Amino acid sequence: MASSAAPARPRVGVVKMASCDGCQLTILDLEERLLDVTERFEILDFPEASSARSAGPFDVLFIEGSISDPHQAERIVELRARTRYLVTIGACATAGGIQALRNWGDHAAFRDAVYARPEWVASLDRSLPVADLVPVDAELRGCPIDPDQLLELLAALATGRRPQLCDESVCQECKRRGAVCVAVAKGVPCLGQVTQGGCGAICPRYGRGCYGCFGPREGANVDGLLRHLTADLGHDPAEAGRLLAGFTAWAQPFRSAIDATGGAPEGSRRSLPMAPEAARRAAQEGAR
């Protein structure tokens, strides 16, 4: 009697764009739990774990890093066409990353100052989140991502259910862990109330304000936070705006608040945000 073939495992890839590889290392830090993942999924491409490369197609593709050069702008469109479920991981892929601070400055001046032969360097004048160029099915926020959120997403995909990802502020994580509120007790500027949770409130638990690594949570009252920082705590508006100019500065509504307060990084030559459609066209023109 012929035995039925085992069902094919979903084909998974992990692809790097402009990033530090920290999110890929977080996946490797799963250690023995990663073995359980490999039993459920066939990993075709994972630069930090294997020299094997694959052009797909992929059932699930994790994208680490922002889109920062014309080649990446072309490649992400090609990968999207070969992927059923595309997931961006980390602040660079979901919000442009710390390198998106250059979006407020003079790209050519930065390139000329850093590289001995800047004419050899092909780069876009903006660091863009992946969603500005192609549709994204899910995001895992953070710098780096939370490994438990990654496992939850994979478990949901393996069982065909909706992933239960974090939808609360860092403040709620602080309260649940019994941490003293640094904003109330010490007057420390903190982005916890407008930042999506998932980090375990690491910075506030060690007496420092939240840096917004996981980006703005849905419905974040950024204007209210800025009014508190300026009217109640006496911070200069530009100083308050610069608190948002970190790992996820290019994400809305942080981006608009930075522009409105004049909190863009020093040396800024422009402050008007580029709409997603305009960004997509600019990336495509740069890729030609």
N, C-alpha and C positions, 0 to 999 in steps of 0.2 A: 504494500500500500504506500503510495507516494505521500510524503509529508509536505504540508503547505509551507511555502517560503516565509521566513520572518519578515515582518513589515519593515520597509526601508526607514532608516533613521533620518530625521530632518537634517539637511545639509547646512552647516553653519560656517560663517567666515568672520574674521576680525580684521579690519583694514585700518591702517594708520594714514592720516593726513598730516597737518602741521600740529604737532603735539610733543609732549615730553615722554610719552609711553607710560605715564603713571597709571592710567586706567587699565591698560593691558597688564601691568604688574599687579594691580589689584585682583584681576581675574586669576593670575597665577597664585596669589596669596590664599586662594581658596584651598590650596593644597589637596588633602585627601577628598574634600568635597568635590573637587574638580573631576575626580575619577567617576563619581556618580553622573556628572554631566556627560562625560564621554560615552557612558553606557546608553544614554538616551539620545545623544546627538552625534552626528558625524562631523568632526571639525576638519574643514578642508584647508583653511588658511588662517594662520595665527602667527604673525611675525616674531613675537617674543617667545613663542613656545616651539616653533618648528621652522625649518628652512623650506618646507613644502609650500608651494604657491598654487593657487587655483583661480581661474577666470570665472568660476561659477558654472551653472546657475546656483543661487543660494536660496534656501528657504528662509533663513534668518541671517542678516548681515549686521554686525556691529561696526559702527564707524566712530573711530577716535580721531579727534583733531579738527581744526577749522580748515576752511578752504582759503588758501593763501597764495596760490600761484596758478597760472593758466592750465598747467597739466592736471592739477587737482580738480579744477572746474570742469574739464572734459571728463576726467575719470569718474567723478561722482555721478554724472549723468549716465555714463555707461553702466556703472554698478547698479544704479537704480533700476535700469531696464532689465537686469538679470536677477533681481531680488524680489522675493514675494513679501517679506516683512523686514523693513529697514529700521534699525534702532541706532540713535545717536547716543554716545556715552561720553560723559564728562563735560566740563564747562567750555572747553574749546569747541567741541562739536555742536553743543546746544546753544552757545551764546557768543561764539567767536574767541573766547578765552582771554587771557591776560594780554595776548598779542594784539587784540582788537583795540587796545588803547591807542595804537598807531592810527586808527581810523579818524581820530580828531586832528592828526598832525600832517606834516609834509612828508609823504612817503618817499619821494626822491631824496630829500635831505637825510632821512634816516638811513636809506640804503647807501648813499654816498659816504656817510660817516662811519658805517660799520664795515663795509667791504672794500678791500684794496682795489678790486676790479668790478665796480658795481654794474658795468655794462654786461657782465657775464651772468648776472642774477636776474632771472625772470620771476617777477612776483606781481600780484595784484596790489592795487593801492589800498585795499581794505582786506582785513581778516574777517571772513564771513562764517556764520553758523551754517551747517549743512541745509537746514530748512529754508534758507534764503534761495537755494538753487533747485532743490528737488523735494517732493513730498516725503515726509517722515512719518512712520507709523507709531513710534514710541520714543520717549526720551528717558535716559537715566542721568540725572543731574549730578553735580559735585566735582570737586577738584581734590582728590579723585572721586570716583563713584563709590557708592556704598555696596559692598559685596552681597549683603543680604537682599537688597533690592534686585540685583542681578539674578540671584537664585530664584527669587519670587517670579520674576519675568519669565525665566526659562521653565519653571514649574508650570506656570499658567499656559505657556505655549505647548508644553508637552501633553497637557491634559485638556486643552481646548477651552479653558475658562478665561475670564477677564482678569488681568493682573491687578493685584491689590497693592498699588504703589502709594508712597507717602503723599498725603494731601493736607498737611498741617504746617504751621509755622515753627521755626526754631524755638520760639517762646514756649510753645506747648511741650516740646521736648525738655526744656529747662524745668518746667513745673513738674513734669512727670518724674524727673530724676532728682528733684529736691534741690536744685541749684539756686543759689541766691541771685536775684536779678541784678546784674551789674549796672543796668541803666538806672534803676530806682535806688539801689543802695549806695552806689558810688558815683553816679552821674556820668558813667562811661558811655560814649556814643556807641550804639549797638543796632545792627540791622536785623536782629532776630525776628522782630514782629512783621517784617515785610519779606523775609527770606523763607523759601521752602525748606522744610525739615528733611532729615535723612542722614545728617552727620552725627547725631547723638549729642548736639549742643556742645561740642568739644571746647570751643574757645570760651564761651561764657562760664563753663564749669571750671575753667582755670583762671577766671577773673578778667578775661578780655572780651571786648565787644565782638559780636558776630561780623565777619567780613563779607557775607553774602555769597559764599562759594557755590551754593546750590541754586542761586538765581532767585528772581522774584516769584513769590507764590501767586497763584491765581487770585485776583481781587486785592492785591497788595495796596494799602493806602500809603503810598510813598509820599504824597503831598502832605499828609498828616504828620508823618514822621519828620519831614523837613521843617514843618512849622514848629514842632516840638523842639527840635535841635536849635533852631534860630531864635524863636520867640521866648521859649522857656529856659533853654540852657545857654543862650547868648552866643552861639556859634555864628561866624560869618557865613552867609549863604553859599558862597563859593567853596568854603571849607566843608560845609555840610554836604554839598553836591559831590565833592571829591571822595567822600566816604563810599559813594556808590561806584566810583571808578576803579573797580578791582577786577576780579576774575570774570565777572559776568556783566561788565559795564555796558556792553552793546545790546543786552536784552532789554526789551521794553517791560515796564515803564522806567527802568533805571536810566536808559539812554536819554529819554525826554527830560527827566529831572536834572541830569547832568548838564544838558544844554540850557535849560531854563535858569539854572542857578549860576551858570558860568563856571561850573566845576570841572570842565574838561582839563586834561593834563596840561602842564606848562608847555608853551611853545605851540599851542594849537593854532592851526591856520583856518580850520573850518569846524562848524559845530552842527550843521543841519543834518539830521539822520537821512539815510537813503532808504526809500521804500523798497520792500522785497522785490517787486517787479523790476525796479530800476537797478537794483543790485544784481539781479539775475542777468539782465541785459549787459551790464558792465562786465560781469564775469565771462559771459559768452564772447563778448567782443575781445576781451583780453586773451581768450584762449585761441583766437584765430591767428 
